[in-house]
Amino acid sequence: MKIAVRYFTRSGNTKKLADAIAEALGVEAKDLSAPLTEKVDLLFLGSSVYAYGVDGKVRNYLEDNAMRIGKLVNFSTAALISGTYAQISKIAEQNDIPLAKEEFHCRGSFAMLHKGRPNQEDLAQAAEFARSVAGV
Ligand SMILES: Cc1cc2nc3c(=O)[nH]c(=O)nc-3n(C[C@H](O)[C@H](O)[C@H](O)COP(=O)(O)O)c2cc1C
């Protein structure tokens, strides 16, 4: 099974999840400057929200790589909202990308909120989530 891990991050929180997920799956987590060079069975894509929306680069990445994504798996960090699934789901639907029902989300530090998150427990849970979805 071919698996890729990509993420968008501004302050590093989502990258921490991406690295934990990638390590659990034996692949390398890359940012969105790395297009998919071949079709993958699973794309684990990490994102976050900034003033309620995911960054436009996440939409662009999905539009540009839609044909190479067998199934998209969403993961995210945020300070307040409960995840980016709803927003990613809309983009996936508009681009005919199958989206896994399972997702992983945890708090991400922001200003004085949620210091230290994602923490070691979050990372362990993200790794467990990835292994379970990928069946490895
Ligand atoms: C400019 C800005 C706006 C944000 N707006 C929101 C928001 O509307 N809702 C929310 O839950 N978190 C918001 N956050 C918090 C981030 O989603 C959170 O810190 C997240 O973990 C950042 O991920 P990153 O470090 O991977 O970029 C905002 C953060 C920044 C910097």
The ligand as a MOL file (V3000), in Angstrom:
LIG
                    3D

  0  0  0     0  0            999 V3000
M  V30 BEGIN CTAB
M  V30 COUNTS 31 33 0 0 0
M  V30 BEGIN ATOM
M  V30 1 C -3.9370 33.9530 12.8750 0
M  V30 2 C -4.4940 32.7740 13.6020 0
M  V30 3 C -5.8690 32.5560 13.6230 0
M  V30 4 C -6.4080 31.4540 14.3030 0
M  V30 5 N -7.7510 31.2520 14.2840 0
M  V30 6 C -8.2750 30.1620 14.8960 0
M  V30 7 C -9.6810 29.9090 14.8390 0
M  V30 8 O -10.4400 30.6320 14.2340 0
M  V30 9 N -10.1540 28.8140 15.4750 0
M  V30 10 C -9.3320 27.9500 16.1570 0
M  V30 11 O -9.8020 26.9580 16.6790 0
M  V30 12 N -8.0010 28.1680 16.2210 0
M  V30 13 C -7.4470 29.2500 15.6060 0
M  V30 14 N -6.0900 29.4780 15.6570 0
M  V30 15 C -5.2270 28.5450 16.3870 0
M  V30 16 C -4.5690 27.5370 15.4680 0
M  V30 17 O -5.5410 26.8330 14.7160 0
M  V30 18 C -3.7390 26.5340 16.2960 0
M  V30 19 O -2.7380 27.2450 16.9930 0
M  V30 20 C -3.1360 25.4620 15.4310 0
M  V30 21 O -2.6330 24.4240 16.2380 0
M  V30 22 C -2.0390 26.0090 14.5450 0
M  V30 23 O -1.4950 24.9770 13.7960 0
M  V30 24 P -0.0800 25.1130 13.1090 0
M  V30 25 O 0.9340 25.4300 14.1720 0
M  V30 26 O 0.1450 23.7940 12.4890 0
M  V30 27 O -0.1980 26.2020 12.0890 0
M  V30 28 C -5.5470 30.5690 15.0010 0
M  V30 29 C -4.1600 30.7900 14.9850 0
M  V30 30 C -3.6280 31.8630 14.2990 0
M  V30 31 C -2.1390 32.0680 14.2890 0
M  V30 END ATOM
M  V30 BEGIN BOND
M  V30 1 1 1 2
M  V30 2 1 2 3
M  V30 3 2 2 30
M  V30 4 2 3 4
M  V30 5 1 4 5
M  V30 6 1 4 28
M  V30 7 2 5 6
M  V30 8 1 6 7
M  V30 9 1 6 13
M  V30 10 2 7 8
M  V30 11 1 7 9
M  V30 12 1 9 10
M  V30 13 2 10 11
M  V30 14 1 10 12
M  V30 15 2 12 13
M  V30 16 1 13 14
M  V30 17 1 14 15
M  V30 18 1 14 28
M  V30 19 1 15 16
M  V30 20 1 16 17
M  V30 21 1 16 18
M  V30 22 1 18 19
M  V30 23 1 18 20
M  V30 24 1 20 21
M  V30 25 1 20 22
M  V30 26 1 22 23
M  V30 27 1 23 24
M  V30 28 2 24 25
M  V30 29 1 24 26
M  V30 30 1 24 27
M  V30 31 2 28 29
M  V30 32 1 29 30
M  V30 33 1 30 31
M  V30 END BOND
M  V30 END CTAB
M  END
